[in-house]
Amino acid sequence: ASSGIMAISEGTQRSLLGMVVLVVSYMSLVKQNTPAAKEGYTTDADTGIAFPNTVRVDGKGLTLLGVGVRTKVVVNVYSAGFYAEAGPVAKDLKSFKGRTATKLAGDAAFFKAIQMAPSAKAVILDFARAVGAAKVAEALSAVPGAKAKPREELQACITARGDLKKGDKLMLSWPRGAESVSVKSKQDTLCTVKDAALAKGLLTMYLGGSAVSPKLKSSIAKIAAETTLAA
């Protein structure tokens, strides 16, 4: 008499076992290639580079607002972490409370409010590949509206630092009011360029409509929507 249970052939069993092995192998590979979460850090999923959630710059505590990769064609050049004083920024963003990350990401007024907030700010550039100092200097000094002299000063400062290797970091920092911009490396201030047009233009390079890292802006919007501006 039939027991009502269909017997599984030996061939089917082997096929099922093979599928299980493939799934387990795939999940293991995914795990190996997924950046591990580090407590107190936020990781850029595109590069695996992790940024501390808080830093101190010139005596002020700054909070990480977002991270994102800077690409050139299809190559990951560096990951950027954008920092600011949480209190002043949160105060100036109150009118955006309850908006979704998607709406914030497409709202120029949201990023302008961050840029104009009376807060010290900083961007850490953590390089995902080796890049010549001259190329970095040329890219960062390409600020529309800035005069030639301060641009040349910034270029000379970065070039003198020397070529960037994978894992090297540069920090751009702005005081409240963003009337100047400093370049730092390994806790040392390489230079401070006192030119408002250059300083504010560099902020626009990361927060403006033609930002060099759209993913950084998307990250800032997502984090804000889920924390400071959550309904």
matplotlib code that plots the C-alpha trace (Angstrom):
import matplotlib.pyplot as plt

x = [0.0, 1.2, 2.2, 1.2, 4.8, 6.5, 10.0, 12.8, 15.1, 18.8, 19.4, 17.0, 18.7, 22.1, 20.6, 19.1, 22.3, 24.2, 21.8, 22.3, 26.0, 25.8, 23.5, 25.8, 28.9, 27.1, 26.1, 29.6, 31.0, 28.5, 29.5, 33.2, 32.7, 30.3, 32.0, 31.8, 29.9, 32.2, 30.7, 30.9, 31.7, 29.7, 31.0, 30.8, 29.3, 31.0, 34.6, 34.4, 36.0, 34.7, 34.4, 34.1, 30.7, 32.3, 35.6, 37.1, 38.4, 40.1, 38.5, 35.0, 33.0, 31.6, 29.1, 29.1, 26.2, 26.9, 29.4, 29.8, 32.2, 33.8, 34.2, 36.1, 34.5, 34.0, 37.0, 36.5, 38.9, 38.0, 35.2, 34.1, 32.7, 30.9, 30.9, 29.3, 28.2, 25.0, 23.2, 23.4, 22.6, 19.6, 18.2, 18.5, 16.8, 13.7, 11.5, 12.4, 11.2, 9.1, 10.3, 11.5, 15.1, 14.1, 12.5, 15.4, 18.0, 16.3, 15.8, 18.5, 17.2, 18.0, 21.6, 21.9, 20.6, 23.3, 25.9, 24.7, 24.2, 26.4, 28.5, 32.1, 32.3, 34.8, 35.1, 37.5, 38.7, 39.9, 41.6, 40.6, 43.5, 46.8, 46.4, 49.0, 49.0, 49.0, 45.7, 44.1, 45.2, 43.9, 40.5, 40.0, 41.1, 38.7, 36.2, 34.1, 34.3, 37.4, 40.4, 43.6, 45.8, 43.9, 43.4, 47.1, 47.8, 45.5, 47.1, 50.6, 49.6, 48.2, 51.0, 53.6, 52.0, 53.0, 51.2, 48.3, 48.5, 45.5, 44.4, 45.8, 43.5, 43.0, 40.7, 39.1, 37.8, 35.8, 35.2, 31.8, 31.0, 33.2, 35.4, 38.4, 39.3, 42.1, 43.8, 44.9, 46.8, 47.6, 46.4, 48.7, 47.3, 49.1, 47.6, 44.7, 43.5, 41.7, 39.4, 35.6, 34.9, 37.2, 36.1, 32.4, 33.0, 34.6, 31.5, 29.4, 31.6, 30.2, 26.7, 25.7, 23.7, 26.7, 28.3, 31.3, 29.6, 25.9, 26.0, 27.3, 24.3, 22.0, 23.6, 23.2, 19.5, 19.0, 20.7, 18.9, 15.5, 16.1, 17.4, 17.3, 14.3, 12.3, 8.6]
y = [0.0, 3.5, 5.6, 8.8, 10.1, 10.4, 9.0, 11.2, 9.6, 9.4, 11.7, 14.3, 14.2, 14.8, 17.8, 19.3, 18.9, 20.6, 23.5, 23.8, 23.9, 26.6, 28.7, 28.4, 29.2, 32.3, 33.6, 33.1, 35.0, 37.9, 38.0, 38.2, 41.1, 43.1, 45.8, 44.8, 47.3, 49.0, 50.4, 54.1, 54.2, 54.6, 52.6, 53.6, 50.5, 51.3, 51.3, 49.6, 52.7, 53.5, 57.0, 57.8, 59.2, 62.0, 63.9, 67.0, 69.7, 72.8, 72.1, 71.6, 68.4, 67.5, 64.9, 62.8, 63.8, 61.4, 59.4, 58.9, 57.8, 60.2, 58.4, 59.4, 57.7, 54.2, 54.3, 54.9, 57.7, 58.4, 58.2, 61.5, 61.9, 65.2, 66.6, 69.6, 70.7, 68.8, 71.5, 74.5, 72.4, 70.7, 74.1, 75.4, 72.2, 72.3, 73.4, 70.1, 67.8, 64.8, 64.8, 61.6, 61.0, 61.0, 64.5, 65.9, 64.5, 66.5, 69.7, 72.3, 74.4, 71.5, 71.4, 75.2, 75.3, 72.9, 74.9, 78.2, 76.9, 78.7, 75.7, 74.6, 71.9, 69.4, 66.9, 63.9, 62.5, 58.9, 57.7, 54.3, 54.4, 56.1, 59.6, 62.2, 65.3, 67.6, 65.9, 66.3, 69.9, 70.7, 69.1, 70.8, 74.2, 74.2, 76.5, 78.7, 82.4, 82.1, 84.3, 82.9, 83.7, 81.8, 78.9, 78.8, 78.9, 75.9, 74.0, 74.7, 73.5, 70.2, 69.6, 70.1, 67.4, 64.8, 62.1, 60.3, 56.5, 54.2, 54.7, 58.3, 61.0, 64.7, 66.9, 70.2, 72.2, 75.4, 77.6, 79.1, 81.5, 79.6, 82.7, 80.4, 76.8, 74.7, 71.6, 69.0, 65.7, 63.4, 66.0, 68.7, 71.8, 72.2, 75.6, 77.9, 79.9, 83.0, 83.6, 83.4, 82.7, 79.7, 78.4, 78.6, 77.3, 74.2, 73.6, 73.9, 71.3, 68.8, 70.2, 72.0, 71.0, 69.7, 68.0, 65.7, 62.9, 62.6, 59.5, 61.7, 64.0, 61.0, 59.7, 63.1, 63.1, 59.5, 60.0, 63.3, 61.8, 58.8, 60.8, 64.6, 65.1, 61.9, 62.7]
z = [0.0, -0.8, 2.2, 0.4, 0.5, -2.9, -2.9, -4.1, -6.6, -6.0, -9.0, -7.6, -4.3, -5.9, -7.8, -4.7, -2.8, -5.6, -5.5, -1.7, -2.1, -4.7, -2.6, 0.5, -1.6, -3.1, 0.3, 1.6, -1.3, -0.8, 2.9, 2.1, -0.3, 1.8, 3.9, 7.6, 9.8, 12.3, 15.5, 15.5, 11.7, 8.5, 5.5, 1.8, 0.2, -3.2, -1.8, 1.7, 3.2, 6.7, 8.2, 11.9, 12.8, 14.8, 14.5, 16.2, 13.9, 15.2, 18.6, 17.3, 17.4, 13.9, 13.0, 9.8, 7.6, 4.7, 2.6, -1.1, -3.8, -6.3, -9.6, -12.8, -15.8, -14.1, -11.7, -7.9, -7.0, -3.4, -0.9, 0.7, 4.2, 4.9, 8.4, 10.2, 13.6, 14.3, 16.3, 14.0, 10.9, 12.5, 13.5, 9.9, 8.5, 10.6, 7.7, 5.9, 8.7, 7.5, 3.9, 2.3, 1.4, -2.3, -2.0, 0.0, -2.5, -5.3, -3.3, -4.0, -1.0, 1.4, 0.4, 0.3, 3.9, 4.9, 3.1, 4.6, 8.2, 10.8, 11.3, 10.9, 8.2, 6.8, 4.0, 4.4, 1.1, 1.6, -1.6, -3.1, -5.6, -6.2, -7.7, -8.6, -6.4, -9.4, -10.6, -7.2, -7.0, -10.4, -9.7, -6.3, -7.5, -10.5, -8.7, -11.0, -9.9, -7.8, -8.6, -10.0, -7.0, -4.4, -6.8, -7.4, -3.7, -3.2, -6.1, -4.7, -1.2, -2.4, -4.9, -2.2, -0.1, -2.7, -4.6, -2.9, -2.3, -1.8, 1.8, 2.1, 3.3, 2.7, 4.7, 3.6, 6.5, 6.8, 9.8, 10.6, 7.8, 5.3, 4.6, 4.2, 3.6, 5.2, 3.8, 6.3, 6.1, 9.0, 11.6, 10.1, 8.5, 5.2, 4.3, 4.9, 1.9, 3.0, 0.0, 0.4, -3.2, -3.3, 0.1, -0.7, -4.2, -2.8, -0.6, -3.7, -5.4, -2.9, -2.2, -5.4, -8.4, -10.3, -7.3, -7.9, -5.9, -6.4, -4.0, -1.2, -1.6, -1.7, 1.5, 3.2, 2.3, 3.5, 6.8, 7.5, 6.6, 8.9, 11.9, 12.2, 10.0, 10.8, 11.3]

ax = plt.figure().add_subplot(projection="3d")
ax.plot(x, y, z, "-o")
ax.set_aspect("equal")
plt.show()
